[in-house]
Amino acid sequence: MAFGGGLAAQARHMVGGFLLLMQTLSRLTAAELRANAGALRAPLLMLLAAGALLFTALTLLLIAGVLALAKIVGPVAACGIVALAAAITGWALARHGLSRIAAVDLAPRRSIATLQGQIDRFAAQKNAPKAKEPRP
């Protein structure tokens, strides 16, 4: 019966260790994801502020460009030319901003490494030869 009790105790210990590992990994992963997402906050806020300021300035500049060009090619052609130039510029700015956002790595790399280390240690403990206890 001692063998059965020891096996049940080992199983409880193993399940307890696994649950503790999962709880710890969950906390580490959440903290790492928060930190990685925090790295996106500053670039996104800068893009938002730049967008608001540039929108105002660009609107005024485009109106001035349309008015100036309308004297040369007519109002409809002036609107078309200025709209095309604005669309090309906007596309280039959007690509640049998106490429900067894509450069931020959101994967929880430290948590994955920690989990792998915990699994390796657990496997080493489980596979380590047990010293036999002397019988009284």
Legacy VTK file of the C-alpha trace (Angstrom):
# vtk DataFile Version 3.0
C-alpha trace
ASCII
DATASET POLYDATA
POINTS 136 float
0.000 0.000 0.000
2.925 2.368 0.583
3.732 2.275 -3.131
0.165 3.292 -4.092
0.139 6.159 -1.587
3.520 7.352 -2.843
2.300 7.248 -6.444
-0.830 9.221 -5.563
1.284 11.777 -3.674
3.625 12.104 -6.643
0.663 12.572 -8.977
-0.791 15.270 -6.701
2.619 16.945 -6.522
2.986 16.811 -10.303
-0.509 18.251 -10.898
0.115 20.957 -8.287
3.421 21.851 -9.925
1.798 21.977 -13.339
-1.021 24.241 -12.082
1.510 26.547 -10.422
3.529 26.632 -13.639
0.453 27.522 -15.700
-0.572 30.243 -13.230
2.929 31.729 -13.250
3.140 31.529 -17.034
-0.231 33.222 -17.348
0.922 36.133 -15.182
4.255 36.431 -17.015
2.580 36.337 -20.425
0.030 38.980 -19.443
2.771 41.255 -18.097
4.894 40.810 -21.219
1.963 41.471 -23.539
1.118 44.639 -21.593
4.734 45.800 -21.888
4.872 45.014 -25.617
1.543 46.723 -26.265
2.817 49.705 -24.275
5.599 50.039 -26.832
2.918 50.756 -29.438
1.289 53.529 -27.414
3.872 56.270 -28.081
4.129 55.729 -31.874
0.338 55.561 -32.195
-0.159 58.753 -30.196
2.493 60.491 -32.281
0.761 59.353 -35.464
-2.593 60.574 -34.160
-1.267 64.017 -33.161
0.671 64.351 -36.409
-2.407 63.362 -38.361
-4.587 65.989 -36.685
-2.058 68.759 -37.210
-1.230 67.720 -40.729
-4.896 67.461 -41.632
-5.495 71.096 -40.735
-2.357 72.345 -42.463
-2.897 70.146 -45.487
-6.493 71.260 -45.891
-5.426 74.898 -45.991
-2.523 74.127 -48.310
-4.727 72.133 -50.673
-7.300 74.907 -50.827
-4.549 77.404 -51.632
-3.159 75.033 -54.278
-6.556 74.543 -55.905
-7.203 78.311 -55.957
-3.800 79.038 -57.471
-3.999 76.214 -60.027
-7.597 77.080 -60.960
-6.373 80.322 -62.518
-4.159 78.304 -64.888
-6.089 75.085 -65.780
-9.615 75.685 -64.523
-11.312 74.714 -61.254
-12.208 71.087 -62.116
-8.747 70.181 -63.413
-7.154 71.976 -60.456
-9.230 69.926 -57.996
-8.272 66.698 -59.783
-4.562 67.475 -59.838
-4.440 68.528 -56.188
-6.529 65.514 -55.102
-4.175 63.125 -56.943
-1.107 64.699 -55.348
-2.738 64.507 -51.913
-3.717 60.846 -52.410
-0.181 59.840 -53.401
1.327 61.677 -50.443
-1.217 60.166 -48.031
-0.509 56.675 -49.340
3.239 57.128 -48.788
2.736 58.409 -45.234
0.362 55.570 -44.367
2.838 52.948 -45.619
5.617 54.466 -43.545
3.485 54.542 -40.372
2.279 50.974 -40.867
5.830 49.718 -41.421
6.885 51.281 -38.107
3.975 49.620 -36.316
4.801 46.277 -37.936
8.355 46.515 -36.567
7.054 46.184 -32.966
7.222 42.557 -31.812
4.200 41.595 -29.697
5.110 37.938 -29.157
5.694 37.039 -25.479
9.243 35.789 -26.097
10.422 35.983 -22.452
7.368 34.071 -21.222
7.922 31.357 -23.812
11.580 31.065 -22.764
10.562 30.924 -19.094
7.998 28.225 -19.821
10.578 26.198 -21.748
13.023 26.517 -18.837
10.358 25.418 -16.355
9.429 22.437 -18.524
13.091 21.462 -18.877
13.659 21.679 -15.096
10.490 19.718 -14.382
11.515 17.029 -16.883
15.019 16.861 -15.369
13.572 16.443 -11.865
11.160 13.778 -13.044
13.863 11.848 -14.907
16.522 12.181 -12.183
17.300 8.874 -10.473
15.766 8.727 -7.009
17.963 7.736 -4.094
16.640 4.683 -2.336
15.677 5.234 1.251
17.309 2.837 3.699
14.878 0.454 5.324
14.694 0.523 9.108
LINES 1 137
136 0 1 2 3 4 5 6 7 8 9 10 11 12 13 14 15 16 17 18 19 20 21 22 23 24 25 26 27 28 29 30 31 32 33 34 35 36 37 38 39 40 41 42 43 44 45 46 47 48 49 50 51 52 53 54 55 56 57 58 59 60 61 62 63 64 65 66 67 68 69 70 71 72 73 74 75 76 77 78 79 80 81 82 83 84 85 86 87 88 89 90 91 92 93 94 95 96 97 98 99 100 101 102 103 104 105 106 107 108 109 110 111 112 113 114 115 116 117 118 119 120 121 122 123 124 125 126 127 128 129 130 131 132 133 134 135
